[in-house]
Amino acid sequence: MSRIAYVNGRYLPHRHASVHIEDRSIQFADAVYEVIAARGGRLVDADMHLARLHRSLAALEIAAPMSDAALGTVMREVIRRNGVVEGFLYLQVSRGAAPRDFAFPRHAKPGLVMTARRHRGPAARLIEEGVGVITLPDIRWARPDIKSVSLLPNALGKQQAKAAGAFEAWQVDRDGNVTEGTSSNAWIVTSEGDLVTRQADAGILNGVTRLGVIGLLRREGLRLVERPFSVAEAKAAREAFLTSTTNFVLPVVSIDGTPVGNGHPGSITRRLRQAYEAYVAAQAGAP
């Protein structure tokens, strides 16, 4: 099946999908995006993603391209046309196309593009054995809470991780505290069993999977603490893990080459992954 993209009101073969050369997403990164998981052909936590999309749009003063009802219809149609049972949908809204000028154009129409791709999540080996992360300075702009397409610092960090043989890079602020990964939220489990993740302020993106996990903690009888944590505290933690739309809950077993805990996925992390997978399966309508 050939892939189909949605571009400003048209469903097009992926290879023919394009936007105007003066779309502000290209020249100014003047756009926001969402990545939404699909399971059983259904979108996971679509309402939370749309709420975050609206927050990002409002912060950049970009108008919504259509109503949520219409947006939901297009999202489901893109999933259907691409035959995605398990995978994800990428959605991007730009300020639109206009002659190049830094100031906002007065009459530009917001641009909307979507693609969908099949994806089975992380390899079983990564879930069973865990992954390594490196730490590096957080060089992003001061508003990573806005899900902007300005992702060059993230890409640089991800490339550094790859070159180091790591799965992800955890970014560190000027105070020596972990903010988040290049495409994930960062978590640790203390020796007391507290689950610690940075509070959702302007310094991080409030991940939808992060929110889903937080919603499960009380049911699982686990204690959440939202605060900064240092690299040293993370390396000395009992367990560590990351959360993201494409990886769900993934154990982190080393940081900068230092084993976390016993160097293997911990029991709390395994338990949370199972709970989150059940949460996703329920949305997909699985028995």
N, C-alpha and C positions, 0 to 999 in steps of 0.2 A: 504494500500500500504506500503510495507516494504521500509525503507530508503536505499538509495544508496550513497556511497561515492566514490570519485575519489582519487586514491592513485598511484602516479608515473606511470601514463599511463594505469591504469586499473580501471574499474568501478566495485565496489565490494559491497556486502551487508554490511550495516553499522556495523553489529555485527562482521564481519570478517575483517574489515579494520584495518590495523596496519602499523607502520613504523619500521625500524630496530632499535634495542636497542641502537646502537651507532649513531643514527641520532643526529646531533648537536643541533637540537631543544630541545631534551630531556636533554642532559647533560650540555649545555651551554646557553640555550635560544637563540641560534644563528639562529634566524629566524624572519621573519616579516609576517604580516597578514593584511587582509582587511575584513571588514564586509559590504556587499552591500545589500541594501533593494531591494525587488522584489514586484512589484505591477502589477496586470494584467498579471502575468507570465513574465514580463519584468524587467530587472535590471535597477535601478534608478541611474543616474549619473555614469555609469560604466566607462566612459572615465576619469572622475576626480579621481575615485578610482584607476584606473590603473596608472595614472600619479603620484599619491602619492605612490603607490607601487614601481614604478621605482625609486622615490626619496629615499625611505627607502632602497631598494636594493643597490643603488649606495653608500649610506652613509656607508653601512656595507661591501661593495665590494663583494656582492653576485651576481652571474650572473643570468640573467632572465632565467627561465626554458624553455621558448618557446617564439615564437613571440606573439605580442598582438592579431593578428588575430586568431591564434591557441588557445590562452588563452580564447578569447571571445567565441569560439566554444565550448570549454569544459565547461565554465561557464554556457552557455545557456543549454547545454545538462544535466548538473547536476540539474539545475532548472527543466527541463522537466521530467527527470527520477524520480524526487521526487514529481512531481505533485504540485509544489509550485506556487500558483497563488498570494498569499499574504504571505510574509515572508522575509527570508534573506538567503544569501549565505555567507559562511565562506571560505576564501581562505588563505592558508599559504604556504610560500616558505622558506625552510631552506637551509643552506649551503650544506646539504647532510649528508650521513653516512661515517664515517671514524674512524680509531682507535683513541681512546681518547688522545687528545693533545690540549693544549690551542692554539697553533699557527694554522693558517689556513692550512688545508690539500691542497696539490698541485693539486690533481686530483679528488676531490670529485665532484659528479654530483648533482646539486641543486635538492632538493626534493620538490614536489608539491602535496598538498592535498587539497581537497575541500569537504564541506558538505553543505547541504541546509535543511532548516527547515521552516515549516509553522508557521506564527506568525502574529497576528492581531494588534500588537501595544499595547500601554498602554490601560488599562481599561478606559471606558468612565467616570467613577467616577474620575479618576486622572486628566483627561482633564478638567472636569467641576469644580472640587474642588481645583485642584492644589496639589502640593507635598511639603514636607518639606525636607530641607537639613541640614546637620551638617557641621562644619568646623573642619579641622584637619591639622597638619603640613604636607607639601609635602615632603615625604621621598624618592621619586623616584630618579633614576639616572639623570645625567645632560642633557640627550638628549631625553626627552619625545616627541620631534618632530618627532623622528623615531618611526614608528609603530611596535615596537618590541614585541615579545611574552613574554618578561620578565615582567609579570603582577602581581607579588606577592604583591608589595606595593598597587596596585590598588585593589586587592582582599581583603587585610587587611582593607583598607579604606571602601570598600563596606560592609564588614562584620560589621565594627563599626557602619555604618549607619543603617544597619538592626537591630543590637542590640539596637540602640537608637530609633527605630521606625520611622526612616527617609527613604526617597526614595534614596537619593544620598549623597555623601560626597564631599564638595568643598575643594580642597587642597589649602594650604596657604603657601607662600614662606617666607623667613626669614625677609622680609620687611613688613610682615603683609598684603600682597596683595594676592588676589585670583588668582590662576593659572587656574585651570579647575577642573571639576569633575573627578571621577575615571573612568567614561566611557562617558563623555559628556563635552561640552563646556559651560561655565558660562556667563550669560548676566544679565545686570541690565538696567532699564529705569530710568533716572534721573527725578527730578521734572520739568526740562525744556523740557522733552520729548526726550532727546538724548538717543540713544541705545548704550550702552558701553559694549565692550568685549575686553579682553586682546589681544594685537597685536600678530600675528602669528610669534613668534620668537622661539628660542630653548627651551623656557620654557613651551610650550604647543604643543599639536597635532592640526594641522590645520584641523579641522573637515570638511568633505564634506558637511554635513548639515549646518554647520556654513557658508561655502562658498555659499551654495544655498540661505540661508537667506540673506546674504550680497547682493547677486545679486537682491533680491526682494525689498530691502529697498528704492532704488531710485524710483522705480515704485510706491511704496506705499507712497512716499513723506515723508520718515522718515530719520533722520540724524544719521549716524554711526560715532562713536568715538572709535578708537582702542587704548586702553591704559590700564594700570593696574588700578584696583580699590580695595580698602581695604575692610575688613570684615565690618567695621563700616559703610562705605559708602553703602555697599550692604544692610545692615539692615535698613538703612534710605532711601532706594530707593523707588521710586513710584511703580515700578514693578520689578520682576525678573523672569527669565526663563532659561531653559537649552535646548540645542540642541544636538541631536545624531541621528545616522542612525536608531536605533530601536524605538526611541520615537518622532522623528521629533522635534516639538516645544512644550515644556511642561512647564506649569506655576509653578513657585516656590513661595509659599505663606508664608513660614516661614524659618528662618535661625537660627539654634541653639535655636529653640523654640520662637524666636522673630518674630511676624508677619511682613510681608513685605507689605507696604501700608495699605490697609484695611483688609488684611488677606485673600483676594479672588483674583482669576485670574483677571488681569487688561485688559483693553480694547485693548491696543496695542498688548499684548501677544496673545489675542484671534484673533485679526485681522491677525497677522503674521502666526498663526497656520492655519487659513483658507487659506491664500495666499499660504502657503507652500504645503498644501494638494492639492490645485488646480494645483500647479506646478508639483507635483508628478503624479497626475491624467492625466495631459497632456502627460507625458512621457509614461504612461501606455496605452495611446490611448483611454482613456475614453472620451465620448462626452462632 
